[in-house]
């Protein structure tokens, strides 16, 4: 056994340094990083789901070329939802949707585009801003048709 008298100051400092070397600064576990754009993405997903439901309501009452065009537009919004990290509901077949018909999809697209532009400008992460702005632009184009 080593007595305190035989330990030099240098030895004590060396042992202390070795003990501290095993510790990393900030090694305490930290909480997982939360995406600051989480609520913006959730809001955008909710908008896409509402648009998909609106298209579903229109598709069930349509036929022929109109139903095909509505189904193609719905597919675009399903792709938007997927890009936002959501899962689109299955596409309806004619006459099976429980969604009520939507009177003015164009108005809803314009409202959604305005909301998405604001979310894109406020986004913290560039990739989130880009996807939100891209979807906003798509909604503007669809609203004009």
N, C-alpha and C positions, 0 to 999 in steps of 0.2 A: 504494500500500500504506500502511496506517495503522500508525504506530509505537506502541509501548506508551506513549511519552511523550505522545502526542496524545490518548489515550483517558482520559477522566475516570472517576473512580470511579462516577459516576452512569451513564455509558454502559455500563460493564462490568456493573453490576447490572441495567440495562435489558435487555441482551443475555441475561444469565443467566435473567431472568424470562421472556423470550420463549421461550427454549429449554425451560424447565420448563412453560410453558403448553401445549406440545404433548403433554406427558406427563399421563396421567390416573392418579390414585391408584388402585392396584389394577388396572391395566390388563393385568397379566400374565394369560394365559389360565388359567382355573380348570377343574378337572375338572367334568364334568357332575354335577349334583346327583342323588344317589341317593335314591330314595324310602325313608324309614326303615321303612315298612310293607311293603317288598317281600317279606320272608320270611313275614309274616303272610298276605299275599294269596296267595302260592304255596301255603301250607298249606291255605288255604280252597279254592283251586282243586283241590288234590289230594283233599280231602274230597268235593267235588262230583263229581269224576270217579269216585271210589269208589262214591258213591251212584248215579250214572248206570249204572255197570257192574252194580250190584246190581239196579236196576230192569230193566236189559236181560236179566239172567238170569231174572227173574220173568216178564217179558213173553213170552219165547219159549215158556214152558210154560203160558201162560194162553190163554183163549179168551173170546170174547164181551165182556160188560160188564166182566169182570175185567181183560182185556187192555186195554180202552179206559181204564179207571180208572188202571191202572199206566202206560200211555202218557201220560196227562195229568199224572200226578205226575212222570214222567221229564222232560216238557217244562218243568215248573217248575224242576227242578234244572238243566236245560240253560240256562234263562234266568238262573239264579243264576251259573252258570259264565261266561256271556257278560258279565254285570254285573261280574264279578271280572276281566275281561280275558282270559278263556280262550275256547277254541273247542271246543264240544261235539262228540263223535263222532257220526257218522250214527246215526239211530235204527234198531234192528234190525227185521227182519220176523220174524214168528212162525216158530220152528224154525231160526233161523240164527245165534243168538248163541253165542259160545264162552264167555261168562261163566258161571261156575257159579251155580246158584240160591243166593240169600242167605236164610238161615234167618230172621233177625229184622231187617227194615229199620227197624222202630220203635226198636230198641235202638241201631242205628247212627245214626239221626236224633237221638236224645237225646244220644249221645256227641258228635256233630258240633255240636249246639246248644251244649253246654257249652264245647267248644273255641272256637267262634266268639264266644261271650260274652267269654271271656278275651281273645281277640285284639282284640275291639272296645274293651274297657276299656283295653288297652295301646296301642292305635293312636295314632300321633302326629298324623295328619291327620284332621280332623273328617269329611270325606267318606268316608274309609276306615272310620272307626269306625261311621258311619251304615249303610253297606252291609253290614258284617259283623254288626252288631246286627240289622238287618232280616232277613238270611238266617237268623240264629240263631232269631229269633222264628218265622219260617216253618217251620223244622225242628221247633220245639216243637209247633206246631199239627199238622203232618203226623204227628208221633209219637203224638199222642193219637187219631188216626183209626184 
